[in-house]
Amino acid sequence: MEMEARRQNNNKGMEVEESTVDWKGRPSNPNKHGGMKAAVFVLGLQAFEIMAIAAVGNNLITYVINEMHFSLSNSANIVTNFIGTVFLLALLGGYLSDSFLGSFWTMLIFGFVELSGFILLSVQAHLPQLKPPKCNMVTDSENCEEAKGFKASIFFLALYLVAIGSGCVKPNMIAHGADQFDQSNPKQSEKLSSYFNAAYFAFSTGELVALTVLVWVQTHSGMDVGFGVSAAAMALGLFSVVSGTLYYRNKRPQGSIFTPIAQVFVAAILKRKQICPSNPQMLHGLNQNNVPNDSGSVFLTQRFRFLDKACIKVEDGTNKKESPWRLCTVTQVEQVKVLISVVPIFACTIIFNTILAQLQTFSVQQGSAMNNKLTKNFHVPPASLQSIPYIMLVILVPLYDKFFVPFARKYTGHESGISPLQRIGFGLFLATFSMISAALMEKKRRDSALDSGKTLSIFSITPQFLIFGLSEMFTAVGLIEFFYKQSLKGMQAFLTAMTYCSYSFGFYLSSLLVSLVNKVTSSSSNRGWLSENDLNKDRLDLFYWLLAVLSFLNFINYLFWSRCHSKNSSPMNTLQNEKNGEGFIITNHYGFNNSKSLEINENIL
C-alpha cells in the first residue's frame, strides 16, 4: 500500500500534457513548461520587433523621397503598400503556423527573414553606389535621379523581406505567448488575460521607443544607422524568443486548416435537400466512443442550422463509409460556425482603424500647422504626437491589469474582469469622442488662423490622441483576446492574424473615404473638403465630424452583432432521448448543468 501511494505521488509530480509538447517533441510538463515564465521571452520579441518595424515605417517616406528620389505620390503609395502588405501577410503567417510549422518555428524562420531585410536596408543606405546620386528633392527635384534598375530592386527586395517577415511573425508572437497558458485551468485562464494586457504593454513600449529614440537616431545619425539600430533590435528580439526554448509548451500543427472547412461547405451543399433529424444525437459525431486523449469540448448551437446537414448520415443499407467530403463531424461544423460568426465582429473594427489612420496622417498635418515650440531652442516634431497615446498606455495598462481587472472580477465573475466583447464595445464607443475632439479643435484652429492670424499650440490637439489611446487599450486587446479564445482548435494563430487584417482594411478604407469625400463635396466653384494642401482652405473639421458619425453608427452596429453572437453561441437547451426520455444538456465552456450531460468531444471522428 505504501509503495502504491508513493507511485501515485510520483505520478502527480510527473504530470504531462498530451496536447502540447516541449522542444524535443515530448509531452510537456505543466510544472516545467508554459506559464508566464515562458511567455516573458515572447514578450521580449514583441517589444523589440515592433520597435524595429515602427522605426522604419514611421520615417520610411522621408527616406524614400530624400534618398531614393521617388515623387511624393509614388512615395506615399510605396509606404501605404508596405504597411498594407505587412498586415495582410499576417494571414499567411497564421496559416503556415497552424497548418505546418507551429508558432515557434514560424516566428524563428520569418524573424530571420525580417532581420535580413533590416540589414539589407542598412547596407543600401550606407553605400553610395547602391543609391542614386545625392540631390535636394525640395529645391532641385527636376534634376534628381530616381532609383531604378538594380538600385530600386535592392530597395524593394529589402523592404519586402521586412514586410514578409514582420507579417508572418506578428500573429504568432501573440498566439505562441497565449499557448503557454492552459485555458482549462481557472488560474491559468486568469493569467492568460493578464498576458494579453502584458503583450499590449510590450507593444506600447516598443512603439514609444521607436517614435522617440529611434526616430531621433535616424534624424541625427542618418538612416543607415537608424536601419542598423532596427536590425539590432530585431536581433535582440530573436535572442529573447530563442532563450525561452526550454520552457515553451508548443502546440502541434494540425495540417491544412482550410480542408476541414471546405469539407463542411461541400457536404452541406451536397446534402442540401436532406432534412435535419429531430433528435440531434443522430448527427454524426455525437454518439461515438473513440475519444482521443487530447480531447476538449464544443457544444451544438442553433446558428447556421443549414450547415448541420453536413453531419447527416445517409442510410443506404450498406456499411460503406462515407467520404469526409460528404459526411463531417459536429465538431467540424461547429468550428465553421464559429469562424462565420466572428466575421461581423471583425468587420466592426475596420472603422476603428480608419480613425487610427487619421491620427497618423491628417492629425500630424494639423500639428504641422500649429506652434510646435516647447522652448526657444526645442521644437516638437509633429510626427512625435503619435507617441502621446503610448506614453499614456505604458502607465495605464499595468494599472488596468493590477487594479481594475481584480476589482471588476469580484462583481462580474469573469476571469478578465469584463468580457472581451464588452471591452471591444467600450473601446469603439470611446473612439467616437476622439473624432469629436479632433473636429472641435480643428474648427478652433482654423477659425483662429483665418480670423485673427493666431497659431494655437501643438499641444491643443493632444486630447484626440489621448482618447484614442484609451480606446485602443480596450478595443485592440479585447479583439485579440476574443479571437484567440474562440473554440477553433488549431486555428488560434490564423484567427489572431485576422485582427491585423483589420488594420490593413482600415487604412485602405481611409484612402477610399478621402477620395469619395473629395468627389462628393467638390463642385464647379469649390474644390473638395480635402483637395487643398493648405488646411486653412480645407474643411478637415467636417471630415472629422463625418468620421465621428460613422464611428457612432459602427458602435450601434457592433451592439447588434455582439448581442447576436452572444445569443447564438448558447448551446441548445435540451436533447430529448427518444429511448428513455431522459433530458440531456450539452455542456459549454462556462458551466455545467446538474442534469445528466452529454459532452461533444472536439476530436470525435
LODREN-44259 format. One record per residue: residue in one letter; x, y, z of N, C-alpha, C in turn. Coordinates in pm, whole numbers, plus 50000, padded with zeros to 5 digits. Example, Ala and Ser with C-alpha at 12.3 -4.5 7.8 and 13.67 -1.06 7.14 Angstrom:
BEGIN
A513194943150780512304955050780513204967050780
S512854977550708513674989450714512905000350787
END
This chain:
BEGIN
M500834988050000500005000050000500875012550000
E501955012350079502845023950084503515026149949
M503935014949883504585016149753503605021849650
E502345017749657501345022749563501105037649585
A501065041849712500865056049743502025064349690
R503265059049708504425066349656504365067649504
R503945056549438503865056849293502845067249247
Q501715068349317500715078249281501225092349302
N501965094349412502535107649437503545111249329
N504355101549288505335104149184504665107649051
N503575100649025502845103448901502255117448901
K501825122049018501305135549028502395145748996
G503615142949044504715152149020505215151848879
M504875141048805505345139648667504195141048569
E503205149148606502045151248521502465156848385
V501855151848279502195156448144500925160848073
E501105168947969500015173547886500215167947746
E499305159247705499465152647576499235162147458
S498455172947480498095181647369499215191047330
T500195193147415501335201847385502625194247408
V503695198847341504975191947351506075201847384
D507205196547432508355205147457509185206247330
W510385211847341511195214547222511705201847155
K511665190447228512085177747171510915169347120
G509715174747127508545167447080507935158247184
R508405158947308507835150747416506665158147479
P505695150647537504575157347605505085167147710
S504545179147711505035189547802504595186747945
N505385191548038505115190148181504675203748235
P503445204848289502955217848336503805223748448
N504575215348517505445220448623506735226648568
K507075223248444508315228248385508085237448266
H506975235548197506765242648072505545251748081
G505595262648007504465271647998504405281548114
G503315288848119503125299048222503805312148184
M503705321848274504255335048247505765334848234
K506425325248301507885324448291508335321448148
A507505314348074507815311547933507345322947844
A506185328747876505625339347792506485351947793
V507235354047901508075366047911509065366747794
F509605355347753510575355247643509905359647512
V508635355947495507905360147375507605375047381
L507325380147501507085394447518508315402547479
G509495396847500510725403647458510745405547308
L510395395047233510325396347087509245406347047
Q508115406147119507015415347088507495429847095
A508215433347202508675447147221509735450947118
F510725442447097511825445747007511385445646860
E510485436546823510055436046683509265448446645
I508325452546731507545464546698508425476746703
M509415476646789510375487646795511105489046662
A511525477846605512285477846481511425481946363
I510245475846348509395478446232508765492246238
A508405497046359507785510246371508785521246339
A510035519446377511055529546347511245530946197
V511175519846125511305520245979510045526145915
G508885521145956507635525545894507325540145915
N507595545446034507225559246065508095569445993
N509285565845952510175575245885510525570745743
L509825560545693510165554945563509945564945450
I508875572745459508585581945349509685592345332
T510325596245442511445605745435512605599545358
Y512905586945385514005580045318513695577945170
V512465574145139512085571445000512195584044915
I511795595444972511865608044897513285613344890
N513955614545004515265621245009516415612744957
E516335599544972517445590944933517175583344803
M515945578544786515605571144664515055580244555
H514675592544593514235602844499512955599244424
F512045591944490510735589744432509865602044456
S508885604344369507985615744386507135613944511
L506485624844553505675624344675504545614144663
S503845614244549502725604944531503205590444527
N504305587844455504855574244449505365569844586
S505975579144657506495575944791505365572344886
A504265579944879503115576944964502545563144933
N502485559844803501985546644764502915535444809
I504225537844803505195527844848505005524844996
V504855535445075504675533645220503345526845250
T502275531245184500945525245206500935510545167
N501525507345053501575493245009502405484745104
F503475490445156504325483345251503545479845378
I502865489945435502105487745559500965477945534
G500265479745422499165470645391499635456245373
T500795454645309501345441245287501715434545418
V502295442145510502665436645641501445430445709
F500355437945713499175433245785498455421945711
L498415422545579497755411945504498525398745513
L499865399645514500665387545521500575380745658
A499955387445754499705380945883498865368345864
L497965368545764497155356645736498025344945691
L499045347945610499965337445566500715331645685
G501175340345775501875335645894501005326945981
G499735330845998498815322846078498535309446015
Y498375309345882498095296845811499285287145821
L500485292045794501665283345799501885277845939
S501625286046039501815281746178500835270746216
D499555273246195498535263546237498565250746154
S498985251946029498905240445938500165231945935
F501345238345935502565230845905503725232946004
L504015245346042505255248146112505125249146264
G503975253446313503865256746454504315271046475
S503835277346582504095291646602505565294646630
F506265285946703507655288746737508535289046613
W508435278646530509285278046412508905288646309
T507625292246302507215303046211507845316146255
M507815318946387508465331046439509945331246408
L510595319946430512045319246415512455320946268
I511815313546179512175314146037511935328045979
F510745333246000510405346145941511015357846020
G511385355346145512115365546219513475368246156
F514135357646111515425359346042515235365345903
V514095362545838513795369145711513665384245732
E512945388045836512785402245868514125408745902
L514945401745979516265406946016517125409145892
S517085399845797517865401445674517425413745596
G516125416845600515625428845534516145441545597
F516165442045730516715453745800518195455645767
I518935444745766520375445545736520595450645594
L519815445645498519975449945359519605464645343
L518565469245413518215483445410519355491945464
S519965487445573521075494945634522275495545541
V522575484345475523705483845383523475493245265
Q522275492945209521985501745096522045516445136
A521505519645254521525533545300522945538445326
H523875529245355525245532945388526135534345265
L525905525945162526785525745045526245534844934
P526995545144895526525554444792526275547644657
Q527055537144625526895530644495525575522944482
L524865520844593523575514044588522405523844590
K522685536944583521655547244584521875556844469
P520835564344431521015574744329521955585644383
P522575593844296523435604744342522655614244434
K523345620044531522705629044625522095640944553
C520935645144602520215656044536519175661444633
N518885674444625517875680744711516525680144641
M515645671644691514345669944627513425681944646
V513745690644742512905702344767513195713444667
T514485716244643514875727544559515225723544416
D515575710844394516055706744262515485693144221
S514185691244244513585678144222513615673944075
E513565683643982513525680243840514825673743793
N515915677043858517225671643818517655659643902
C516815655543995517145644044080516875630944005
E517795621744019517675608843952516935598944043
E515825593743992515045584044069515725570444067
A515615563244178516195549844186515525540544086
K516325533944002515805524843901516705512543891
G516235502743818517045490943789517515483743915
F518825481143919519405473444029519215480244163
K519365493544167519235500844293517805500144347
A516835501644259515445500444302515125486144344
S515715476344272515475462244304515985458844443
I517175463944477517735461644610516825467544717
F516345479744692515475486444789514185478544812
F513505474744704512235467644719512425453544773
L513545447244740513835434044797513975435044947
A514755444944993514945446845137513635450245206
L512875459345144511625463945205510625452545220
Y510525444045118509515433445125510015421045198
L511315419745219511795409745314511315413445454
V511395426445485510895431245614509385428845624
A508645431945516507185430445517506785415845535
I507415406845459507085392545470507405387345610
G508595390945659508995386245791508105391445900
S507865404545901507045410546006505615405546000
G505055404545879503685399745866503485385745921
C504435376945896504315363045941504665361346088
V505465370446142505855369646283504745374746375
K504085385546336503165392546425502095383746489
P501265376246413500225368446479500775357246566
N501945352346533502495341046607503115345246740
M503535357846751504015362546881502885361846983
I501725367046945500565366847035500125352547063
A499995344646956499485330946971500425322147052
H501735323047026502675314547098502735318347246
G502685331247274502655335347414501415330447484
A500255331347416499005326847476498965311647490
D499665304447402499715289847410500385284847538
Q501085293647606501775289547729500825287947847
F499555291247826498565290647934497475280647899
D497125272247995496105261947978494745267948013
Q493895269847912492605276247937491655267848020
S491905254748029491045246248110491325247548259
N492445253848291492815256348431492375270448467
P491465272148567490955285548600492055295648634
K493075291448708494155300648744494955304548620
Q495215294648533495945297548411495135306548319
S493805304648320492945312848235492965327548278
E493035329848410493155343548460494495349648418
K495545341548423496865346448382496915349248232
L496105341948154496055344348011495545358447983
S494535362748058494025376348042495115386548075
S495895383848180497005392848215498065392848107
Y498255381448042499245380747935498865389947819
F497595390047782497165398747672497425413447705
N497195417147832497495430847874498995433347870
A499785423347913501245424747911501765425847768
A501145418347676501555419047535501305432947479
Y500195439147519499925452647470500845462847536
F501235460247659502215468847725503555468147652
A503975456047614505215454447539505125461547404
F503965460247339503745467047211503855482247228
S503215487547332503225502047355504635506947387
T505365499247464506745503047498507615503447373
G507485493247288508255492947164507915504547073
E506625507647060506205518946978506745532047033
L506695533647164507155546047227508645548247202
V509435537747219510875538847195511155541847048
A510395535446958510595537546815510275551946775
L509175557346829508725570746791509555581846853
T510365578546952511165588747018512655586346993
V513195576047054514645573747048515115570146907
L514475560246844514965555546715514745565746603
V513625572746607513405583346508514435594446525
W514795597546650515825607646676517185602946620
V517495590046637518745584546584518765585646432
Q517655582246366517575583246221517775597546173
T517195607146246517275621146206518665626946225
H519355623246334520625629646368521845621346326
S521685608346308522845599946274522755593846135
G521645595846066521495590445932520625578045929
M520015575645814519115564245801519865550945804
D521145550945761521895538445766522075533845910
V522375543245999522505539946141521135536146198
G520095543646155518735540646203518285526746165
F518505522846038518145509345996518995498946069
G520245502346094521125493346168520635491046310
V520135501646374519585500246509518335491446506
S517515492946401516335484146387516765469646373
A517835467146296518345453446282518825448046416
A519505456646494519975452446626518815449246719
A517765457446713516585455046797515935441746760
M515845438846629515245426246585516095414446630
A517415415946624518315405246669518125402546817
L517945413146896517685411247040516365404047063
G515365407246981514075400446994514185385646965
L514935382046861515135367946827515915360746936
F516915367646992517675361747102516765358947221
S515835368247246514915366447358514025354247338
V513435352847218512495341747196513225328447194
V514455328047144515235315447142515635311547284
S515885321547369516315318747507515265311147587
G514005312147546512955305247620512605291547567
T513405286147474513095273547407512815262247506
L513595261247611513465250147705512195251047790
Y511535262747790510385264747878509055264747805
Y509075264147673507825265347598507025252347596
R505725253847597504805243047561504305246447421
N504545237447326504265240047185503085231847137
K502185238347066501065231147006501465225646871
R501105213246848501445206946720500595212946607
P501175214846488500375219246374499365208546337
Q498215212546285497085203546263496945198846119
G497855202546030497635200145888496825211645831
S496505211145705495795222145640494535225845716
I494445238345758493295242745837492085245745749
F492305246945619491205250445531490465238145478
T491125226545477490475214445425489215210645504
P489255209745639488035206445713486925216645691
I487295229345674486285239745650485625237545515
A486445234945414485905232545280485015220145279
Q485395209845355484605197545360483195200145412
V483085208845513481765211845569480865218445465
F481385228245393480575235145293480185225745179
V481135217545134480845208145025479785198045068
A479955192345189478995182345237477615188545257
A477565200845310476275207545333475565210345201
I476325214045098475735216544966475225203644903
L476025192944912475625180144854474375174444922
K474195177545051473045172145125472015183045156
R471965193245070471085204645095469605200745095
K469255189745030467855185545023467475176245140
Q468465172445219468185163845335467475171945445
I466775165145531466075171445644466805167745772
C467145177845851467845175245976466975166946069
P467525156846136466735148546228466265156646348
S465105152746401464565159746518465425157346641
N466095145846645466985142646756468425145446713
P469055155946764470425159446722471445148546750
Q471125139146841472065128346869472305119346747
M471435120446649471595112346529472625118346433
L473055130546461474085136746378475425129946401
H476225129446297477505122446304478455129346401
G478935121646501479925127046594479405129246733
L478105127146755477555129246889477505116646972
N477575104946908477415092646986478525082646957
Q479715087746924480855079046900481595076447032
N482345065547035483055061947158484565063047148
N485075064847026486545065447009487055079547037
V487205082347166487585095747211489095096347231
P489825105147158491265106447177491595112147314
N492855110747354493275115647484493295130947491
D493665137647379493795152247382492475158847348
S491425154747421490085159447388489755172347458
G488895179947393488295191747451486815190647423
S486065201147443484635200047416484105212547350
V483165210347260482405221047199480945217447216
F480045226847188478645223747207477855226947081
L476775219947066475915221446949475085234246964
T475095242746862474335255246866473295255246755
Q472355264746764471275265546667471555275446555
R472695281946556473025291446449473435283746323
F473165289846208473545284346078473185269446068
R471925266346097471485252446102471655245145970
F471705252645858471845245945728473155238245719
L474175242345798475455235245796475365221745866
D474355220145955474195207346025473915195845929
K473455199045809473165188445711474425181045669
A475585187245690476845180545659477085168745751
C476355167945864476535157145962475485146045948
I474615147345851473555137245836474105124645768
K473885113345832474315100445776473265095445677
V473725091245563472815085745461472765070645476
E471595065245508471415050845527471015044645392
D471955037245330471665030945201471655015645209
G471625010445333471574995945351472924989245351
T473984996745325475334991145327476114997445441
N477224991445473478094996845577479235005145518
K479075009145394480125016745328480325030245397
K481575033145426481905045545495481855057245399
E481165067945440481045079645355482345087645352
S482595094145242483775102645226483695114545321
P484845119145374484835131145460484355143645386
W484265143045253483715154145176482195153245165
R481635142445221480175140745221479615139645361
L480455136145458479995134445596481025140445691
C480615150145770481515157045864481015154946006
T481895157246102481515156246243480865169246288
V480135168346399479515180246458480595190446497
T481735185446543482825194546581483285202846463
Q483475196446348483865203746228482855214646195
V481595211046200480535220546165480495232146263
E480605229246392480545239846492481735249346479
Q482885244046441484045252746425483875261846304
V483245256946198482955265646084481945276346124
K480975272646208480005282446257480715293546336
V481675289546417482435299546494483155309046399
L483795303646297484535311846202483625321846132
I482425317446094481485326546028480995337246125
S480735333246248480135342446345481075353646389
V482405351646378483325362146421483575372546312
V483155369746189483395379146080482735392646104
P481455393246149480865406546176481585414146286
I482085407246388482835413946495484115419946437
F484775412046353485985416846286485675429146200
A484575428746125484235439746034483955452646110
C483425451446232483105463346311484335470946359
T485505464946350486725471846395487435479046279
I486925477846157487585484246042487465499446052
I486275504546088486105519046106487025524146216
F487175516246320488085519846430489495522346377
N489975513746292491325515246236491385526046129
T490235529346069490195540945981490455553746060
I489925554346180490205565846268491675566246306
L492255554646332493695553946361494505559746246
A494075557046123494795562246006494795577546005
Q493715583646054493665598346056494675604046155
L494855597246267495805602046367497245601046317
Q497485592346220498825590746166499045599046040
T497995605645992498125613645870497645627945892
F496325630145889495795643745899496085650446032
S496075642746141496375648646270497815653346279
V498715646246209500115650646202500195663546120
Q499375664446014499325676845936498785688246020
Q497805685446107497315695546199498465701046283
G499275691946334500405696046417501395704646341
S501535701746212502475709546129501995723846111
A500685726146122500125739646105499975746946238
M500565741746344500425747646477501795751346533
N501785758246643503025762546708503635750546782
N504785745846733505385733846793506585736946881
K506725749546922507835753247009507545749247154
L508445741247211508355737947352509185747847433
T510375750647384511235761347437511765769147317
K512615778947342513165786847232514005778347137
N514645768147190515565760147110515055746147077
F513895742447132513405728847109512025729247046
H511885722346932510615721446860510135706946864
V508865705246890508275691846895507965687346752
P508575676346704508255671446570506785667046565
P506015671546466504595667646458504385652546461
A505295644946397505145630346396505235624246535
S505915631546628506065626346764504755626846843
L503745633646787502435633646853501885619446866
Q502285610546774501815596846778502315589346901
S503335594846966503865588347087503015591247210
I502135601347200501325605347317500475593847369
P499725586447283498925575447336499765564747405
Y500965562247352501785551547407502425555447540
I502695568347559503155573047690502085570147794
M500825573147758499715570647849499495555747872
L499595547747764499315533447775500365526147857
V501615530447849502665524247929502345525548078
I501625536148113501215538248253499905531148284
L498935532348193497575527548221497425512348214
V498105505848119497915491348102498265483448229
P499425485948293499695478748418498665481848527
L498215494548535497205498048635495885491048607
Y495525489948480494295483048441494345468448485
D495465461948460495595447748493495715445448643
K496375454748711496655452948854495455456348942
F494685466448902493625471348990492215469348932
F492015473348806490665472748752490185458348733
V491035449848674490615436048646490215428548774
P491035428548881490595421649004489335427749064
F489205441049055488015447649110486775443549032
A486855444048899485695440348816485375425448829
R486405417348848486205402848858485325399248977
K485405406949084484605404149204483115405649176
Y482765414649084481355417249056480835409548936
T481685407448836481235400748714481495385648717
G482515381548794482895367548795483655363348671
H483915372848582484625369648459486125370248483
E486855360748427488295359748451489065372148405
S488515379248306489175391248253488605404048311
G487765403048409487105414748467485835417848390
I485985421348265484865422748173485155413848052
S484125409647982484315400547870485015407647755
P485675400147667486315406447550485355414447465
L484115409647448483135416947367482775430247433
Q482635430347567482345442847637483525452447625
R484715447047630485915455347621486025461747482
I485745453847378485765459247242484735470347227
G483525467847277482445477647265482755490747332
F483335490247451483685502547523484735510447445
G485685503347385486715509947306486135516547182
L485225509547113484585515246994483765527647029
F483135527447146482365539047191483285551047215
L484415548847278485355559747305485955565647178
A486135557447076486755562046951485955573446889
T484635573346907483795584146855484205597546914
F484505597747043484845610247111486225615247069
S487075606247023488365610546970488165619246846
M487245615246758486975623046637486195635846669
I485315635346770484605647546811485605657846863
S486535653246946487575662246996488415667946882
A488765659346785489565663846671488815674146589
A487515672146568486715681446488486585694946557
L486305694846687486175707446761487485715346762
M488595708346782489885715246789490315720346652
E490025712846545490375717346411489555729746374
K488285730246413487455742046387488035754046462
K488435752046585489025762946663490345767546602
R491185757946559492475761546500492295769246370
R491375764446286491155770846156490585784946173
D489585786446261488985799646284490015809346341
S490845804346431491855813046491492865817646386
A493255808646296494225812146193493645821846091
L492365819946052491755828345949491265841746003
D490725841846125490115854046179491115863346245
S492065857546320492985866046395494455863546361
G494715853846276496095850946239496905844446350
K496235839646456496935833446568497165818546539
T498255813246590498595799046576498515792346712
L497655782646726497505775746853498695766546880
S498855763047007499925753847046499635739846995
I500665732746958500525719046908499925709647013
F500065713547140499545705047248498025706147260
S497415715247183495965716447186495265704247128
I495955696847043495325685146980495665672047052
T496305672947167496625660647241495405652847287
P494245659447320493085651447367492655640547269
Q492675643447138492225633247043493155621147044
F494455623347068495395612147078495205604447209
L494965611847317494785605347447493515596847450
I492425602247397491155594847396491275582247311
F491915583747194492055571947109492995561647171
G494035566247241494925556847309494175548447410
L493275554947486492455547647583491505538047511
S490945542847400490055534347320490795522147268
E492025524147222492805513047166493145502647272
M493375507247396493685497847503492545487947523
F491315492547508490175483647523489915475447396
T489865482047283489465475147159490515465447110
A491765469947099492805461547039493055448947123
V493185450647256493445439247342492215430147349
G491025436347358489805428447363489605420147238
L489955425847122489785418546996490715406546988
I491975408447028492935397447025492505386247121
E492075390147242491635380247340490385372947290
F489455380347231488225374247179488525363847071
F489365367546975489665358446865490435346246914
Y491395348247002492205336747047491365326747126
K490395331647203489635322847291488475315847222
Q488295318247092487265310847021487635296047017
S486635287447004486865273047019487355266546890
L488015273946803488575267946682489925261746713
K489925249246747491175242746783492125242346664
G493355246346689494365245946585494335257846490
M493485268046519493425279746431493655292746507
Q494265291846625494445303946706495335314246637
A496415309746574497315319246508496625325746389
F495845318046315495145323646198494095333746241
L493355330646347492345339946395492995352646450
T494135351146518494865362946566495315371546448
A495685364946338496115372246219494985380646162
M493745376546180492625384246129492545397946195
T492985399146321492955412146387493905421946318
Y495015416846265495945425646194495385429746057
C494595421145996493975424845868493025436545886
S492455437846004491565449146031492315462346014
Y493585462546056494405474646037494535477745888
S494835467645810495025469445667493755474745601
F492625468445631491355472745571490995486845616
G491325490245742491035503545793491795514345717
F493065511745686493875521445612493395522545468
Y493025511145408492515511645271491185519345266
L490335517145365489055524345371489285539345388
S490325542945464490645557145482490945563745348
S491775557145267492105562545135490865563745048
L489995553745055488755553844977487845565245022
L487725567345153486865577845205487345591645163
V488665593845169489215606745129488885609744983
S489065600044897488765601844755487275604144734
L486455596344804485005597444789484495610844839
V485005615244954484585628145011484965639544918
N486155639144864486575649644771485685650144647
K485315638444599484485637744479483085642944506
V482515639344621481145643144654481045658044688
T482055663344758481985677244807482525687444709
S483125682944601483655692444503482535696944408
S482685709044358481735714544262482505723044162
S481795729444071482445737643968483145749744028
S482615754744143483195766644205484085763644323
N483855752244387484635748744507485265734944491
R486445733744546487095720744548486625712944670
G486995700344681486515691944789487065695844925
W486525689545028486925692545165488425690845186
L489025681045119490415677645145491275678745019
S490895687444927491575688344798492805697344800
E492845706744895493965716044900495105710344985
N496295715844967497425712345053497515721545173
D496565731045184496535740845294495335737645382
L495585734045508494495730545598493575742345625
N494075754545611493235766245632492195767745521
K492435761745406491475761845296490615749245296
D491135738445347490385725945355489355726545468
R488485716745470487495715445580487705702045649
L488875700645708489215688445780488265686145897
D487785697145958486865695746071485575688546030
L485075691445910483865684545863484135669845835
F485325666845785485695652945762485765645245894
Y486295651845998486335645646131484915643146184
W483995652646160482615650646203481985638646130
L482295637446003481805625945927482295612845988
L483575612346025484125600346087483505597846224
A483195608546297482535606846427481165600446411
V480405604846310479095599046283479235584346242
L480175581646151480395567746108480815559046225
S481635564446313482105556846429480945553446522
F480045563046544478905560346633477955550146571
L477705551546440476855541746372477495527846374
N478815527646363479535514946371479385508746509
F479385517246614479195512346751477805506146768
I476775512846713475415507246718475355493946644
N475995493446529476065481046451476755470046530
Y477825473746601478565464046682477685458346795
L476875467046858475995462246965475055451346914
F474545453346792473655443346733474365430046712
W475555430646648476255418246615476825411346738
S477285419046835477825412746957476705405847034
R475505412047035474365405647101473965392847029
C473965393546895473655381546817474675370546844
H475935374246851476985364246875476795357547011
S476545365647114476375360147249475145351247257
K474065355547189472815347847194472935334847117
N473495335546998473565323646912474665314046951
S475585318547037476655309647082476195300547195
S474975302847248474455294647357474115280747305
P474365270547387474055256947344472555254447337
M472175244447260470775240347257470375235847397
N469175239547437468775237547576468705222847616
T468005214947540467855200847578467815192147454
L468275180147471468145170047366467335158547426
Q466235155547362465355145247417465795131547370
N466135123047465466505109347431465225101247406
E465045096847282463805090147245463655076547311
K464785070747354464695057247408464195057047551
N464785065747636464435065147778463835078047831
G463685088147745463005100247789463835109247876
E465105106247896465925114547983466365127047908
G466445138447979466905150847918468415151647922
F468975156347814470415157947805470755172647784
I471805177047849472315190547829473705189447769
I473945196747662475285197047605476075207647678
T477185203947735477925213247819478615223847737
N478785235547798479545246147734480805248847814
H481555259047776482845261847838482715269547968
Y481515274248002481405283448114480725277348235
G480095265848221479455259948337478785246948299
F478325239648397477705226648374476335226448438
N475405219948369474085218048425474125205748516
N473335206048619473325194848714472635182548657
S471885184548546471245172948485472285163948422
K471855152348382472745143248312473215150048184
S474505150248161475035158048049475625149147943
L475525154347821476135147647706477165157047649
E478435153647656479505162447610479945158347470
I480065168547382480545166147247482035167747247
N482755157447210484215158347210484735164447082
E485765173147093486305180046977486955170546878
N487425159546923488175150746834487425137946799
I486115137946819485335126246779485385124946628
L485585112946581485715110746437484405105446380
END
